């Protein structure tokens, strides 16, 4: 996907951007264990919610924290690339980047 973004195609050409299938499945289970409100606003996630998600997804709370950190970094990178505009309104509430894997 990143290769299709204008300006990034040449930058990521030589990078190995593959994500192991097991990691993708873990992340999908993690997001599917969240409520709709948690997916639309990850700031809602406190310690007890993270523990519940970890039990539901079969991962550790540390993995949830790492995933949230990566998600926030990606959100910031997209914001920088779009000049602070983010996404169009059709992409989510307030034009924000939302968690994937909607039910």
Sine and cosine of phi, psi and omega as CSV:
sin_phi,cos_phi,sin_psi,cos_psi,sin_omega,cos_omega
0.00,0.00,-0.66,0.75,-0.05,-1.00
-0.90,0.44,-0.48,0.88,0.01,-1.00
-0.93,0.38,-0.41,0.91,-0.03,-1.00
-1.00,0.09,-0.21,0.98,0.01,-1.00
-0.97,0.23,0.79,-0.61,-0.02,-1.00
-0.83,0.56,0.75,-0.67,0.02,-1.00
1.00,-0.03,-0.39,0.92,0.00,-1.00
-0.99,-0.14,-0.27,0.96,-0.05,-1.00
-0.80,0.60,-0.72,0.70,-0.01,-1.00
-0.98,0.22,-0.50,0.86,-0.03,-1.00
-0.93,0.35,-0.57,0.82,-0.06,-1.00
-0.98,-0.19,0.11,0.99,-0.05,-1.00
-0.84,0.54,-0.69,0.72,-0.07,-1.00
-1.00,-0.03,-0.13,0.99,-0.02,-1.00
-0.99,0.17,0.55,-0.84,0.09,-1.00
-1.00,-0.04,0.98,-0.22,-0.11,-0.99
-0.99,-0.16,0.21,0.98,-0.03,-1.00
-0.95,0.31,0.64,-0.77,0.06,-1.00
-0.92,-0.39,0.76,-0.65,0.00,-1.00
-0.84,0.54,0.62,-0.79,-0.03,-1.00
-0.84,0.54,-0.63,0.77,-0.01,-1.00
-0.89,0.45,-0.62,0.78,0.02,-1.00
-0.92,0.39,-0.64,0.77,0.04,-1.00
-0.89,0.45,-0.67,0.74,0.00,-1.00
-0.91,0.41,-0.62,0.78,0.04,-1.00
-0.89,0.45,-0.70,0.71,0.00,-1.00
-0.91,0.41,-0.62,0.78,0.04,-1.00
-0.90,0.44,-0.69,0.73,0.04,-1.00
-0.89,0.46,-0.62,0.78,0.00,-1.00
-0.89,0.46,-0.75,0.66,-0.03,-1.00
-0.93,0.36,-0.62,0.79,0.01,-1.00
-0.93,0.37,-0.33,0.94,0.05,-1.00
-0.99,0.15,-0.14,0.99,0.02,-1.00
-1.00,0.06,0.43,-0.90,0.13,-0.99
-0.98,0.21,0.23,-0.97,0.02,-1.00
-0.87,0.49,-0.63,0.78,0.01,-1.00
-0.91,0.42,-0.63,0.77,0.01,-1.00
-0.93,0.37,-0.57,0.82,0.04,-1.00
-0.93,0.37,-0.63,0.78,-0.03,-1.00
-0.98,0.19,-0.39,0.92,0.02,-1.00
-0.62,-0.78,1.00,0.06,-0.03,-1.00
-0.87,0.50,-0.26,0.97,0.03,-1.00
-0.91,0.41,-0.29,0.96,0.03,-1.00
-0.94,0.35,-0.31,0.95,-0.11,-0.99
-0.96,0.30,0.94,-0.33,0.10,-0.99
-0.96,-0.26,-0.10,-0.99,-0.08,-1.00
-0.86,0.51,-0.70,0.71,-0.05,-1.00
-0.94,0.34,-0.59,0.81,0.04,-1.00
-0.92,0.39,-0.65,0.76,0.03,-1.00
-0.90,0.44,-0.62,0.78,0.05,-1.00
-0.89,0.45,-0.68,0.74,0.03,-1.00
-0.89,0.45,-0.70,0.72,0.01,-1.00
-0.90,0.44,-0.66,0.75,0.00,-1.00
-0.88,0.48,-0.68,0.74,0.03,-1.00
-0.91,0.41,-0.66,0.75,-0.01,-1.00
-0.93,0.37,-0.55,0.84,-0.06,-1.00
-1.00,-0.09,-0.22,0.98,-0.02,-1.00
0.96,0.27,0.54,0.84,0.02,-1.00
-0.81,-0.59,0.09,-1.00,0.03,-1.00
-1.00,-0.02,0.32,-0.95,0.05,-1.00
-0.89,0.45,-0.53,0.85,0.03,-1.00
-0.88,0.47,-0.66,0.75,0.03,-1.00
-0.90,0.43,-0.58,0.81,0.05,-1.00
-0.90,0.43,-0.70,0.71,0.02,-1.00
-0.88,0.48,-0.65,0.76,0.04,-1.00
-0.90,0.44,-0.68,0.73,0.01,-1.00
-0.89,0.46,-0.70,0.72,0.01,-1.00
-0.90,0.43,-0.60,0.80,0.04,-1.00
-0.91,0.42,-0.70,0.71,0.03,-1.00
-0.89,0.45,-0.66,0.75,0.00,-1.00
-0.88,0.47,-0.71,0.71,0.00,-1.00
-0.91,0.41,-0.63,0.78,0.05,-1.00
-0.89,0.46,-0.67,0.75,0.02,-1.00
-0.91,0.41,-0.65,0.76,0.03,-1.00
-0.87,0.49,-0.70,0.72,0.01,-1.00
-0.91,0.41,-0.64,0.77,-0.01,-1.00
-0.90,0.43,-0.67,0.74,0.02,-1.00
-0.91,0.41,-0.63,0.77,0.02,-1.00
-0.88,0.47,-0.66,0.75,0.02,-1.00
-0.92,0.40,-0.66,0.75,-0.04,-1.00
-0.93,0.37,-0.51,0.86,-0.03,-1.00
-1.00,-0.08,0.12,0.99,0.03,-1.00
0.96,0.29,0.51,0.86,0.03,-1.00
0.99,0.11,0.01,1.00,-0.05,-1.00
-0.99,0.16,-0.43,0.90,-0.05,-1.00
0.95,0.32,-0.60,-0.80,-0.01,-1.00
-0.97,-0.26,0.24,-0.97,0.08,-1.00
-0.91,0.41,0.31,-0.95,-0.03,-1.00
-0.84,0.54,-0.51,0.86,-0.04,-1.00
-0.93,0.37,-0.24,0.97,-0.03,-1.00
-1.00,0.08,-0.06,1.00,0.04,-1.00
0.44,-0.90,0.04,-1.00,-0.02,-1.00
-0.89,0.45,0.81,-0.58,0.03,-1.00
0.93,0.37,0.22,0.98,-0.01,-1.00
0.97,0.26,0.25,0.97,-0.03,-1.00
-0.99,0.14,0.43,-0.90,0.11,-0.99
-0.97,0.26,0.82,-0.58,-0.04,-1.00
-0.95,-0.32,0.27,-0.96,0.06,-1.00
-0.89,0.45,0.56,-0.83,0.03,-1.00
-0.98,0.20,-0.09,-1.00,0.11,-0.99
0.90,0.43,0.78,0.62,0.06,-1.00
-0.91,0.42,0.54,-0.84,0.04,-1.00
-0.99,0.10,0.00,0.00,0.00,0.00
